[in-house]
Amino acid sequence: MGRFYVYNSSTPLEKFGDGLCSLPFVSVDWGLITALLERWRPETHTFHLQPGESTITLQDVEVLLGIPIEGKLVTGNTNVKPYDLCKLPLGEQPIEESKDINEMKIKASWLSDRFTGQVEEGADPEVIERQVRGYLLLLMGETIFADHSGGYVHLANLERLENFDEAGTYSWGSGAFVNLYHNLCHGCKAGTKQITGCFILLQVWAWERLPYLAPGRLGKRAPKAGAPLIGR
């Protein structure tokens, strides 16, 4: 994806944005993901492994991904119509006939075409803020909030990005945590044909807990202080 621009680096959103944007590209190991799903028990929300039961915790989300887990819950519904929801925060909205919006979800490709490019130097602060909102919405929808929507991103989080100071007070990590648990419980059911979720968290967790499955680390560069484990 393109570069992430923080309009005001002192905003509480900075930690969340830095954590998301530091996520490296990780090829999904479907064999590993499938093996873990086969060992997931929704009754206890744990993996039944040979040494015993194990599971992913909120602390894992914060340490591995660098996303805050404290703050307000990422939950609730909106009464705003999807096209109206896009208009002010993003500065534009899809054409209704284009099918770029499906109920409360917007096509990831529509967001990518408009919010992953470079911002002109000296651009109006409002333009930069809209660019940040669109980029973060896309990034969240394709990583920590990935779901079965088939190339669409949920618009509900856009309301939480309207005010950057307030956006930084949400527990985005717990939202990613719940999303992964939900998808694990769905994916382990008999007859499930499609699995999805925050697999970057699941895979890196498995690498840390089962290091003999992890690939070798590239390079010996010392990590930046406070960097999430996934980027080291």
N, C-alpha and C positions, 0 to 999 in steps of 0.2 A: 504494500500500500504506500501511499504518499507520506509526506512529512506531517507531523502533528504540531500544530501551533497553539501555544498557550498565550492567550491575550494578556492575562494578568498572572504572573508567576507566583504571586503571593496568595492566590485563591486556594481554599481547601481542596479544590478539585485537582490541584497539581499532583498530589500523591497518587490519586486514582489514575490520572492520565499518564503519569510516568510509568506506573505499573503495567497498564495495558500496552503502552507503546514499547515497552521493553521486552514484550513477549516475542521470542524468536520464532522463525518458521520451524515447525516440527512436523515431519511426515508421520501420519498416523500409522501405527503398527497395528493393523486390524487383527492379526493373529493374537497379539497380546490383549487387545481390548475384548475380543471374543472370549478368550480364556478367562478373563476377569469376570465378564458377564455371567459365564457358566457357573462361577463360584459365588455370585452375589445372592444373598438371601434377603428378600424384602421384609420378612418378618422381623429380622434383627438389624437390618441395614448394615450388614457386615459381609466381608469376603470370607468364605470358609476355605482356608489354605491349609496345607499340610502341617505347618508349625502351630496353627490355631486360627482364631478369628482375628480379623484386622479390618480397619475402616479408615476413611478419609475424615479429617476433622477440620473445623474452622481455622485452627491454627495452621494446618497444612496449606489452606488457601492463602493465608496472609504471607507465610514464609516462602512458599513455592512460587506464587504468582505476584506477590508484592501488592495485593489489592486490599484496601482497608476492610475490616470486618466489624468495626464499631460504628454505631450511628443508627439512623432511622431505617426501618424496614423498607425494602424495595417491593412494595405490594400495593394493591388497590386498583380500582377501575377509573376510567375517565368517561365523561359524558360528551366530550368534544368530538365532533365528526372528524374522521381521519384526514380529509382534505383540508379542513380548517386547522387541524392540529399542526400541519406542515407549514402553513402560510407564514406565521410570524416568526417562529424559531428558526426556520430554514430560509425564509425569504422567497420561497417559491413552492409550488405544489404540482404534482403530476396532473396531466390532462385526464379527466374522468374516463374518457373512451379508451385510454391507453392500457388499462388493466395493470398499471404499475402499482396500484393499491388494491389489495384483496382483504376486505373487511378492515381489521386494524393492523394490517401488515403491509409494508412497502417493499418493493423489489430492491434487493441489495445492489443490483446492477445500476439502478437509477441513482442511488446514493453514490456509488463508486464513480460514475461519470461526472458528478458535480462536486464532490467534496473530497477528492483524494489528490487533487493537483496542487501546484504551487500557488500561494497567495502573493499577489503583486506587492512589491515594497511600497510602503506608505498607504496601504489600503485603509479604508474607513474601519474603525474599531468594530462597528456593527457587522460589517462584512466578515471580518476575521472571526467574530463570535459565532456567526452562522456557519462558517466553515468548520469550526471546532465541533459544533453540535452535530452536524451531518457526519463528520468523520468518526466521532465517538459513538454515535448511534450505530453506524455500520460496523465498527470494530467490536462493539459489545455483541451485536447480533451474530457475528461470525466466530466469536470465541467463547466468552463466558456464558452467553445466553443462546447458544446454538440450539435449534429445535428441528421439528419435522416439517417446517414450512416450505421446504424446497426452493431455496433462493430468495426468501422473503425475510424481512427483519421486523420485529414487533415495534409498533409506534408508541406504545405506552410509556417507554422510558424517555421519550422526547420531552414530555412535560417536566420530567425531573432534571432536564438539562437547560431549562429556560433561564434559571438563575444559577450562575456558576458557584456562588458562595453557598447556596443551599444544596446544590448538587453534590458538593464535597462532604456533606454531612450524612449522606446515605451509606448504609452498610452494603456496598456493592458485592463484597466478598461473600456475604451470607446469601445474597441472591444467586450468585454463581453456584454456591454450595447446594442450595435447595434444587436448583435446576439440574445439577448433575445427579443428585439422589433420585429425583423424579424420573429422569431418563434411564437410570440404571434399573429402577423397579419396573419400568415399562419394557426395557430391552430384554430383560431376563425371562419374560413371559413366553410360554410355548406359542409358536405360530407367528411371533413378531418378525416381520420381514425387513424392517428398517430400524436402525439404531442410530442415535445421535446424542448430542450433549456436549458438555465442556470436556472433551476428550484430551485436550492439552493438559488439563489438571490431572485427570486420571492417569495418563501415561507417565507424566513426570513423577507423580506420586509413586507409581509402581517402580520406576527406575531408582528412586531414593530408598524405598523399602525393600526392594529386591534387586540390589545392585548388580548381581550376576546377569541380569537381563538388560542392563543399561549399556548403550553404546559408549565407546571411549570418548572422553572429553577432548575437544579440539583445542589445541594450543595450551599455553601455560600463562596466559595473561592474567594478572591479578584482577579480581572483580572490583568494581566500584563499591565503596563502603555503603552498606545498606541495600545493595542490589538484591532482588529476589533470586532464589536459588536457581530458577529456571534459566537465568541469563548468565550463569557462571560456568 
